[in-house]
């Protein structure tokens, strides 16, 4: 296997591990313990709390997607750029 394929496999394994950790994260507990009751509440003042619950839930979902899916992709695209810059530095040093 090449270094690039080993790096890609390591990053994919890390992404899977991060997804498993996110299942038990604090943001999930916050979502379950605060946002869901706000969204489902029908009592007095619920018309003011429901939008807050929806925005909390939406923010947690978007941040989780950005963290778990886009961060590994950014690393996959930046690694070849880092290696290119390293090779360029080595050429200039010689």
Residue pairs with C-beta under 8 A, 6 or more apart in sequence:
1 9
4 79
4 80
7 79
8 76
11 72
11 75
11 76
12 72
14 72
15 68
15 72
18 67
18 68
19 68
22 28
22 64
22 67
22 68
27 60
27 63
27 64
28 60
30 56
30 60
31 56
31 57
31 60
34 53
34 56
35 53
35 54
35 56
35 57
35 60
36 53
36 57
37 53
38 49
38 50
38 52
38 53
38 56
39 50
39 53
39 54
39 57
41 49
41 50
41 53
